[in-house]
Amino acid sequence: MPHGALRVRLTMRVSTHEAPELRRLGVMGGTFDPIHVGHLIAASEALNTFDLDRVMFVPTGRPWQKSAYSDAEDRYLMTVLGAATNPRFAVSRIELDRRGPTYTSDTLQALRSFHGTGVTMFFIIGADAVLRLGTWNRVEELADLASVIAVTRPGFDLGRLNPEPWWPEVLPLEMPGIDVSSSDIRDRVRKGSPIDYLVPAQVGEYISEHGLYVGSDGV
């Protein structure tokens, strides 16, 4: 199915910006290349642990600190398919439709402008990424826009999440013992190994139907 037709059909299933009665919004950015069960479990844990009304997945457009292997539309559509597993998940194109490099500060500011000051935002990222926040563009602005939820990997030392002057509060979220990454999934596809149960079935079907990651350099 062409991207355009599939995009229209999927957008009808997962809202990108509707926010009825939102009070507490989680924002999870990433390349999602592809989205996998680890992302979805982290989002679900954040929903329940921090009493969020919704988690919005934000696929990156042109991330300034790393590159994606797949076309932006493929990553977006896979994210929509993955998010369709939970009615409290949503997907935004806000970074995909923005020209130029992608900065989280711009994304959170745009979401704040859209949702208003009545919505409390929580930025959900991996604990390892929290340790590098000091290198991010305009990190001081991020702290004014959202609280940060640090998703830990199995075995992560929570003592490493020390408060910093530019982000005084970090909310740790301990994950179940699941260690899966997008790079591992890409590598399994390249090798012809199954990815069942590592990604939602619809995402696995999309990868297969569109020939993603097969023979790609570096994956």
C-alpha positions in Angstrom: 0.0 0.0 0.0 1.4 3.5 -0.9 2.6 5.7 2.0 -0.1 8.2 1.3 -3.1 5.8 1.5 -1.7 4.0 4.5 -0.9 7.3 6.3 -4.6 8.5 5.9 -5.9 5.2 7.1 -3.7 5.1 10.2 -4.2 8.7 11.1 -7.9 7.9 11.4 -6.9 5.3 14.1 -4.4 7.3 16.2 -4.9 11.0 16.8 -1.9 13.2 16.3 -3.0 16.3 18.2 -6.4 16.0 19.7 -6.2 16.4 23.5 -9.6 16.3 25.3 -9.4 16.7 29.0 -5.6 16.5 29.1 -4.0 17.4 32.4 -0.8 15.4 32.3 1.0 14.6 29.0 4.0 12.4 28.5 6.2 13.1 25.5 8.5 10.4 24.2 10.8 11.3 21.4 13.0 9.0 19.4 13.9 7.8 15.9 11.7 4.8 16.4 13.6 2.9 13.8 11.7 0.7 14.5 9.4 1.3 17.5 9.5 -1.9 19.7 8.0 -3.4 22.8 10.6 -1.6 25.0 9.2 1.8 23.9 5.6 0.7 24.4 6.2 -0.9 27.9 8.1 2.3 29.0 5.2 4.4 27.8 2.7 2.2 29.6 4.7 2.2 32.8 5.0 6.0 32.7 1.2 6.3 32.2 0.5 4.2 35.3 3.4 5.3 37.5 2.9 9.1 37.0 -0.8 9.2 36.4 -0.5 10.5 32.9 -3.5 11.0 30.7 -1.6 10.3 27.5 1.8 9.5 26.1 2.6 11.2 22.8 5.3 9.6 20.6 7.3 12.1 18.6 9.4 10.5 15.8 12.4 12.7 15.1 12.8 14.5 11.8 16.5 15.3 11.4 18.0 14.7 14.8 21.0 16.9 15.4 23.0 14.3 17.4 22.3 11.1 15.4 20.9 9.9 12.1 18.1 7.5 11.3 18.5 4.6 8.9 14.9 4.6 7.6 12.8 7.1 5.7 10.9 9.5 8.0 7.5 8.3 6.6 8.4 4.7 7.3 9.4 5.5 10.9 6.2 7.6 11.4 3.9 4.9 10.1 5.6 2.2 12.1 5.1 4.4 15.2 1.5 4.9 14.4 1.0 1.1 14.1 2.8 0.5 17.4 0.8 3.3 19.2 -2.5 1.8 18.0 -2.1 -0.9 20.7 -3.2 1.6 23.4 -6.0 4.2 23.2 -4.0 6.5 25.5 -1.1 6.6 23.1 -0.8 9.2 20.4 1.7 10.1 17.6 2.7 13.6 16.5 4.3 14.6 13.2 5.5 17.9 14.7 9.2 17.1 14.2 8.8 15.3 10.8 7.1 18.3 9.3 9.6 20.8 10.6 12.4 21.9 8.3 16.0 21.7 9.4 17.6 20.1 12.4 15.4 18.8 15.2 15.8 20.2 18.7 13.7 19.0 21.7 13.4 22.5 23.1 11.6 23.6 19.9 9.3 20.6 20.1 8.3 21.0 23.7 7.8 24.8 23.2 5.4 24.0 20.2 3.5 21.4 22.3 3.2 23.9 25.2 1.8 26.6 22.8 -0.7 24.1 21.4 -1.9 22.5 24.7 -1.6 25.6 26.9 -0.3 26.1 30.4 -3.0 24.0 31.9 -1.3 20.8 30.8 1.7 19.5 32.8 4.2 17.9 30.5 6.7 15.1 31.2 9.6 14.4 28.9 10.3 10.6 28.8 13.8 9.6 27.9 16.3 6.8 28.7 18.4 7.2 31.8 21.6 7.1 29.8 20.4 10.1 27.7 19.7 12.0 31.0 23.4 11.8 31.7 24.0 13.7 28.5 21.4 16.4 28.8 24.1 19.0 29.5 25.1 18.7 25.9 21.7 19.3 24.5 20.6 22.5 22.7 19.1 25.1 25.1 18.7 22.6 27.9 17.7 25.3 30.4 14.5 25.9 28.4 13.6 22.2 28.6 13.5 22.4 32.3 11.0 25.2 32.2 8.8 23.3 29.8 8.6 19.7 31.3 9.6 17.4 34.1 11.9 14.6 33.0 11.1 10.9 33.4 14.3 8.8 33.2 13.6 5.3 32.0 16.2 2.9 33.4 17.6 -0.2 31.7 18.1 -3.4 33.7 21.1 -2.9 36.1 21.2 0.9 35.8 22.5 2.6 39.0 19.9 5.1 40.0 22.6 6.9 42.0 24.0 8.2 38.7 20.9 10.4 38.2 22.2 13.3 40.3 20.3 16.6 40.0 21.9 19.3 37.9 21.6 23.1 38.2 19.9 23.1 34.8 17.5 20.3 35.7 16.9 20.0 39.4 14.4 17.1 39.4 14.7 13.8 37.6 11.9 11.2 38.1 13.3 7.7 37.8 11.1 5.0 36.1 12.4 1.5 36.7 11.6 -0.8 33.8 10.9 -4.6 34.0 13.9 -6.7 33.0 13.5 -6.2 29.2 16.6 -5.3 27.2 15.7 -4.7 23.5 16.9 -2.0 21.2 16.1 -0.8 17.7 19.6 -1.5 16.5 19.3 -5.2 17.7 16.1 -5.5 15.7 17.6 -4.0 12.6 20.5 -6.4 12.9 18.2 -9.4 13.3 16.2 -8.5 10.2 19.5 -8.1 8.2 20.5 -11.6 9.4 17.1 -13.1 8.6 16.4 -13.8 12.3 12.8 -13.5 13.6 11.7 -10.4 15.4 8.4 -11.9 16.7 7.4 -10.4 20.1 10.1 -7.8 19.9 7.8 -5.5 17.9 4.0 -5.4 17.6 2.8 -7.8 14.9 1.6 -4.9 12.7 5.1 -3.3 12.9 6.7 -6.6 12.0 4.4 -7.0 9.0 5.2 -3.4 7.8 9.0 -4.1 8.0 8.6 -7.3 6.0 6.2 -5.8 3.4 8.4 -2.8 2.8 11.7 -4.6 2.9 13.2 -2.4 5.6 16.7 -3.0 7.0 17.5 -5.8 4.6 21.0 -5.4 3.3 21.3 -1.9 4.8 24.8 -0.7 5.6 25.5 -0.3 9.3 22.5 -2.2 10.6 
